Amino acid sequence: MGANEKKSILEVIKSFVKLKGQDEDFSVSLEEYNQELHDALKRVKSGHFTSQETLEKEMELLY
């Protein structure tokens, strides 16, 4: 995937986040934020994640 394609995908994601943010309040307490980080790190340490390389291969299969 080229740099322009990556930039384009990033812009699409940003636009979705902006649109979603207009409809909902994204405020999260510090405790909730820390819990989300803790849970995410546990998932990564247990092997539940997708690497950039794997994601790129999956994207190639779609297009």
C-alpha angles and dihedrals in degrees: 000000000000128000092254092052092049091049091049093051090048091052091052091051091049091051091052091050091050092049093047091048091058091060101041140040109244096191112134128181119244089248092053091047092050091047091052090051091047092050092047092051090050090053092050093047090051091053099256102135141094119238122220089246093053092047092051091051091050090049091052089056090054095051 
